[in-house]
Amino acid sequence: MYRNICNGVPLLLLSCQPTFTAEISGYVLDAETDDGIEGATIRFFDKEPETATETSFLSETATSSEVAGYFIKTIGWRDLISNFGEDGDYRDLYFGIQHPEYLPGIFHTEGIFSNSLNVVPSMRLVSLRRSVDEIYGTVYSQDGLQNGVRVTLSLGENDVLYDTQYTARINDVDGVFQFSNVEWLDTDNTGSIVSYVRIEDPSYTAVNPAQITQTLSEDTPFYELEGFEVRKKRPDVFSAQISGSAYFSHQTAQGDFVDVPIEGIEISLQWNYDDNNLSDPRTNYVRTDSSGRFETQISWTDSLPDPEDGIPQGEDQLPVLIQFPSSNTGLVFDLSIYSGEYTIRSWIENQLPPAIEVTQNQ
């Protein structure tokens, strides 16, 4: 055993204590996956701390991001009575390790030698990340299961938005929403978290339930929720696409019919923009293209739902007077028989019957 002497007098002053250094390296790993943990804080203690976050420590470092979980650090200490005199010393060390996504840990290593590289055993932390495999359910209205409805998932008492999904056809079932591999940070280490599933869609309102509150536990990987009943919101303005075509069906001398597009004719559409009050009349003109086709879009308002059965929630229909010409320069034909009032619907593409003029070879 070495007793340090300064000028022949036993030393009691800290300034006369010899200083020793040691290089320490090792890894901090995930206890479940054995993956290296980047950015873990490591504090070195000469006595066992009560917590890994105690502030009276010898030195501090962090694990690498280049080599995940790796650390190397030179630390120093003073000792009145060293194990090898002035040539060296060794001591036990405690490691306090913390990371925001893991439970903190305290680890002990015996025999850290000065003037050398000490490779310590890997230290493993228990992750605070929890997960469930899947949360799923369906959305339906009076018209059946609904695709394309926006569903949100929020987690925690602070109701933080986690994910957004749109209902779709999954495994031959329409109207399905599905949140997969839902993860959270279990800072309280309870193994569970409260979740909130809601319909948050500009076109739909949840009728029953308004939201689904479900406590998620890592012990239960799958959650099938009750279905959401929704009602489609009635928009302020409706719109509809209207298309059609016009052509000659010309019979040749051989008795065959050849379809010839009628290009450039004008078709007019007339309707009331305020369908409920039958006011604010509108007119739209559209011409056929080189293939004899025409396409246009109209819009209208209607403050009251149409009482007729068969109209989906949040949709509407209105009568539109569509007029075809009876003649065109250089051609003799009559398409006026296709003029009339058509019921135009907001939820479909309105394809009008073809306007056909049948002629025979003379």
Phi, psi and omega per residue, in radians:
M1 nan 2.372 -3.072
Y2 -1.780 2.291 3.110
R3 -1.978 2.051 -3.048
N4 -1.304 2.292 -3.130
I5 -2.124 2.337 3.099
C6 -2.104 1.943 -3.089
N7 1.012 0.602 3.075
G8 1.365 0.053 -3.106
V9 -1.963 2.284 3.096
P10 -0.953 2.296 -3.072
L11 -1.448 2.262 2.993
L12 -2.079 -0.096 -3.085
L13 -1.604 2.430 -3.109
L14 -1.077 -0.588 -3.076
S15 -1.126 -0.384 3.141
C16 -1.668 0.011 3.126
Q17 -1.313 2.363 3.114
P18 -1.190 2.576 3.141
T19 -1.824 2.352 3.126
F20 -2.105 2.591 3.089
T21 -2.239 2.660 3.089
A22 -2.557 2.508 3.078
E23 -1.704 2.281 -3.074
I24 -2.195 2.324 3.093
S25 -2.407 2.798 3.123
G26 3.004 -2.907 -3.107
Y27 -2.278 2.567 2.953
V28 -1.966 2.119 -2.998
L29 -2.124 2.764 2.985
D30 -1.268 2.237 -3.047
A31 -1.134 -0.448 -3.098
E32 -1.611 -0.763 -3.022
T33 -1.744 -0.273 -3.039
D34 1.148 0.271 3.038
D35 -1.344 2.562 3.076
G36 -1.169 2.495 -3.121
I37 -1.795 2.009 3.110
E38 -1.360 2.507 2.988
G39 1.280 0.330 3.060
A40 -1.337 2.377 3.118
T41 -1.543 2.270 -3.121
I42 -2.073 2.168 3.045
R43 -1.973 2.397 -3.092
F44 -1.798 2.246 -3.117
F45 -2.183 2.537 3.040
D46 -1.579 -0.208 3.036
K47 -2.265 2.697 -3.100
E48 -1.131 2.102 3.129
P49 -1.406 2.777 3.063
E50 -1.297 -0.614 3.108
T51 -2.357 2.790 3.133
A52 -1.235 -0.208 -3.054
T53 -1.837 0.197 3.122
E54 -0.979 2.556 -3.021
T55 -1.630 -0.192 3.105
S56 -1.669 1.552 -3.067
F57 -2.285 2.818 -3.137
L58 -1.255 -0.784 -3.090
S59 -2.796 3.019 -3.078
E60 -2.576 2.546 3.050
T61 -2.661 -3.068 3.127
A62 -2.450 2.669 3.121
T63 -1.271 2.686 -3.019
S64 -1.366 2.702 2.977
S65 -1.712 -0.365 3.123
E66 -1.297 -0.788 3.005
V67 -2.037 1.707 -2.934
A68 -0.934 2.180 3.051
G69 1.521 -0.130 -3.058
Y70 -1.477 2.542 3.004
F71 -2.475 2.661 2.996
I72 -2.575 2.324 -3.013
K73 -2.662 2.404 3.014
T74 -1.692 2.208 3.121
I75 -2.112 2.766 3.120
G76 -2.263 2.681 3.057
W77 -2.635 2.853 3.081
R78 -2.027 2.584 -3.098
D79 -2.592 2.177 3.102
L80 -1.101 -0.731 -3.099
I81 -2.135 1.735 -3.094
S82 -1.558 2.836 -3.076
N83 -1.359 -0.462 -3.113
F84 -2.214 0.586 -3.125
G85 1.132 -2.548 -3.134
E86 -1.312 -0.201 -3.093
D87 -1.362 -0.366 -3.122
G88 2.978 3.052 -3.101
D89 -2.720 2.870 2.947
Y90 -2.514 2.738 -3.131
R91 -2.750 2.899 3.036
D92 -1.515 2.561 3.110
L93 -2.264 2.654 3.020
Y94 -2.013 2.500 -3.128
F95 -2.043 2.126 3.016
G96 -1.786 2.029 -3.023
I97 -2.075 2.343 -3.131
Q98 -2.448 2.617 3.095
H99 -2.744 2.430 -3.061
P100 -1.058 -0.320 -3.108
E101 -1.859 0.230 -3.098
Y102 -2.448 2.717 2.981
L103 -1.182 2.343 3.112
P104 -1.148 2.697 -3.118
G105 -2.433 2.620 3.052
I106 -2.055 2.241 -3.065
F107 -2.231 2.637 -3.066
H108 -2.168 2.344 3.064
T109 -2.273 2.265 3.110
E110 -1.628 2.569 2.994
G111 1.251 1.016 2.974
I112 -1.524 2.048 -3.044
F113 -1.696 2.403 3.070
S114 -1.260 2.799 3.079
N115 1.062 0.531 3.124
S116 -2.731 2.881 3.052
L117 -1.569 2.107 -3.130
N118 -1.857 1.940 3.101
V119 -1.617 1.973 -3.056
V120 -1.627 2.747 3.103
P121 -1.058 2.610 3.111
S122 -1.050 2.453 -3.134
M123 -1.941 2.281 -3.001
R124 -1.995 2.336 3.115
L125 -1.914 2.587 3.128
V126 -1.558 2.176 -3.084
S127 -1.200 2.535 3.020
L128 -1.659 0.018 3.119
R129 -1.363 2.276 3.105
R130 -2.136 2.803 -3.134
S131 -2.752 2.748 2.921
V132 -2.182 2.692 -3.041
D133 -1.280 -0.711 -2.999
E134 -2.828 2.453 2.965
I135 -2.165 2.188 -3.078
Y136 -2.568 2.842 3.132
G137 -3.045 -2.959 -3.109
T138 -2.281 2.812 3.088
V139 -2.236 2.282 -3.107
Y140 -2.464 2.784 3.043
S141 -2.295 -3.013 3.118
Q142 -1.136 -0.280 3.130
D143 -1.647 0.044 3.126
G144 1.965 -2.954 3.126
L145 -1.133 2.403 -2.996
Q146 -1.988 2.164 3.010
N147 -1.587 2.727 3.056
G148 1.399 0.272 3.126
V149 -1.607 2.330 -3.094
R150 -1.401 2.174 -3.135
V151 -2.168 2.349 -3.124
T152 -2.021 2.660 3.058
L153 -2.163 2.171 3.071
S154 -2.087 2.637 -3.065
L155 -2.216 2.583 2.988
G156 1.504 2.863 3.141
E157 -1.084 -0.449 3.108
N158 -1.459 0.012 3.013
D159 0.997 0.915 -3.092
V160 -1.522 2.222 -3.136
L161 -1.060 2.211 -3.112
Y162 -1.823 -0.779 -3.054
D163 -2.783 2.773 3.090
T164 -2.262 2.323 3.090
Q165 -2.311 2.789 3.047
Y166 -2.053 2.345 -3.126
T167 -1.060 2.555 -3.078
A168 -2.691 3.073 3.077
R169 -1.466 2.022 -3.109
I170 -2.262 2.227 -3.114
N171 0.912 0.776 3.083
D172 1.182 0.333 3.086
V173 -2.125 2.229 3.107
D174 -1.408 2.831 2.990
G175 1.255 0.413 -3.051
V176 -1.657 2.327 2.917
F177 -1.915 2.595 -2.998
Q178 -2.631 2.045 3.051
F179 -1.878 2.043 -3.049
S180 -1.882 2.566 3.090
N181 0.866 1.055 -3.132
V182 -1.407 2.094 -3.074
E183 -2.040 2.633 3.025
W184 -2.617 2.837 3.121
L185 -1.704 1.978 -3.038
D186 -1.563 1.289 -3.053
T187 -1.127 -0.437 3.100
D188 -1.560 -0.083 3.120
N189 0.977 0.779 3.114
T190 -1.693 -0.307 -3.112
G191 1.438 0.107 -3.099
S192 -2.546 2.909 3.090
I193 -2.736 2.605 3.103
V194 -1.490 2.454 3.117
S195 -2.199 2.690 3.139
Y196 -2.278 2.148 3.090
V197 -1.958 2.256 -3.057
R198 -2.407 2.740 2.937
I199 -1.591 2.030 3.101
E200 -2.279 1.391 -3.042
D201 -2.278 2.334 -3.123
P202 -1.129 -0.289 -3.076
S203 -1.839 -0.120 -3.055
Y204 -2.359 2.614 3.035
T205 -2.097 2.355 3.084
A206 -1.293 2.203 3.132
V207 -1.610 -0.856 -3.118
N208 -2.808 2.137 -0.146
P209 -1.409 2.938 3.090
A210 -1.237 -0.639 3.035
Q211 -2.707 2.825 3.078
I212 -2.028 2.117 3.082
T213 -1.796 2.187 -3.067
Q214 -2.425 2.217 3.030
T215 -1.439 2.144 -3.134
L216 -1.647 2.418 3.093
S217 -2.266 2.427 3.126
E218 -1.102 -0.268 3.122
D219 -1.387 -0.241 3.135
T220 -2.083 1.814 -3.008
P221 -1.328 -0.446 -3.050
F222 -2.179 2.417 3.109
Y223 -2.282 2.034 3.020
E224 -1.763 2.005 -3.076
L225 -1.588 2.780 3.046
E226 -1.136 2.727 -3.109
G227 -1.282 2.589 3.019
F228 -1.589 2.226 2.934
E229 -1.625 2.274 -3.101
V230 -2.184 2.780 3.033
R231 -2.181 2.304 3.142
K232 -1.253 2.305 3.137
K233 -1.242 2.511 3.119
R234 -1.494 2.054 -3.092
P235 -1.302 2.857 3.088
D236 -1.256 -0.612 -3.090
V237 -2.270 2.343 3.061
F238 -1.802 2.716 3.070
S239 -2.502 2.772 -3.133
A240 -2.628 2.537 3.066
Q241 -1.676 2.347 -3.132
I242 -2.249 2.304 3.119
S243 -2.459 2.806 3.132
G244 -2.955 -3.000 -3.121
S245 -2.689 2.794 3.101
A246 -2.483 2.342 3.127
Y247 -2.818 2.799 2.984
F248 -1.464 2.473 2.924
S249 -1.939 1.669 -2.991
H250 -1.633 2.202 3.120
Q251 -1.644 2.188 -3.124
T252 -1.446 3.047 3.123
A253 -1.092 -0.445 3.123
Q254 -1.442 -0.048 3.104
G255 1.594 0.008 3.101
D256 -1.437 2.646 3.080
F257 -1.829 2.299 3.111
V258 -2.095 2.203 3.130
D259 -1.500 2.195 3.135
V260 -2.076 2.037 -3.135
P261 -1.073 2.533 3.044
I262 -1.782 1.943 -3.046
E263 -1.720 2.482 2.931
G264 1.464 0.126 3.102
I265 -1.418 2.646 -3.076
E266 -1.761 2.275 3.076
I267 -2.024 2.362 -3.137
S268 -1.911 2.553 3.090
L269 -2.210 2.300 -3.117
Q270 -2.266 2.336 3.140
W271 -2.759 2.934 3.071
N272 -1.682 2.122 -3.133
Y273 -1.096 -0.670 3.038
D274 -1.657 1.616 -3.037
D275 -1.218 -0.576 -3.109
N276 -1.155 -0.736 -3.110
N277 -1.729 0.056 3.134
L278 0.893 0.860 -3.106
S279 -2.338 3.095 -3.115
D280 0.994 1.154 -3.123
P281 -1.137 2.498 3.123
R282 -2.236 2.653 3.069
T283 -2.347 2.390 3.110
N284 -2.262 2.401 3.111
Y285 -2.022 2.431 3.124
V286 -2.477 2.560 -3.129
R287 -1.991 2.633 3.082
T288 -1.306 2.582 3.111
D289 -1.600 -2.958 -3.059
S290 -1.128 -0.357 3.104
S291 -1.635 0.096 3.129
G292 1.434 0.101 -3.085
R293 -1.722 2.712 3.015
F294 -2.435 2.684 -3.139
E295 -2.653 2.412 3.131
T296 -2.694 2.969 3.119
Q297 -2.284 2.435 3.083
I298 -2.184 2.815 3.104
S299 -2.402 2.780 -3.126
W300 -2.825 2.934 3.057
T301 -2.045 2.666 3.084
D302 -2.744 1.883 -3.037
S303 -1.329 -0.302 -3.115
L304 -2.084 2.427 3.095
P305 -1.081 2.548 3.065
D306 -1.236 2.260 -3.094
P307 -1.256 -0.186 -3.074
E308 -1.168 2.424 3.102
D309 -1.214 2.744 3.062
G310 1.588 -0.023 3.089
I311 -1.599 2.134 -3.135
P312 -1.054 2.707 3.091
Q313 -1.002 2.401 3.079
G314 1.332 0.136 3.121
E315 -2.009 3.019 -3.076
D316 -2.690 2.944 3.056
Q317 -2.530 2.784 3.092
L318 -2.698 2.731 3.096
P319 -1.403 2.390 3.106
V320 -2.254 2.241 3.081
L321 -1.498 2.049 -3.132
I322 -2.008 2.195 -3.065
Q323 -2.094 2.242 3.073
F324 -1.777 2.619 -3.140
P325 -1.282 2.814 3.111
S326 -1.834 -0.171 3.123
S327 -2.724 2.864 3.091
N328 -2.628 2.630 -3.055
T329 -1.023 2.228 3.106
G330 1.467 -0.159 -3.139
L331 -2.246 2.587 3.081
V332 -2.063 1.989 3.112
F333 -2.786 2.923 -3.132
D334 -2.438 1.930 3.100
L335 -1.874 0.154 -3.046
S336 -1.130 -0.346 3.138
I337 -1.154 -0.292 3.115
Y338 -1.599 -0.098 3.071
S339 -1.256 2.547 3.123
G340 2.778 -3.037 -3.119
E341 -1.627 2.179 3.141
Y342 -2.005 2.484 3.043
T343 -1.516 2.043 -3.101
I344 -1.808 2.305 -3.049
R345 -1.999 2.467 -3.058
S346 -1.367 -0.339 -2.995
W347 -1.712 0.038 3.117
I348 -2.352 2.913 2.945
E349 -1.518 2.088 -3.018
N350 -1.489 1.810 -3.140
Q351 -1.717 1.952 -3.129
L352 -1.328 2.684 3.056
P353 -1.071 2.509 3.119
P354 -1.046 2.422 3.044
A355 -1.599 1.961 -2.967
I356 -2.091 2.302 2.976
E357 -1.907 2.053 -3.108
V358 -1.669 2.189 3.087
T359 -2.176 2.764 3.119
Q360 -2.097 2.612 3.101
N361 -1.195 2.288 -3.130
Q362 -1.730 nan nan
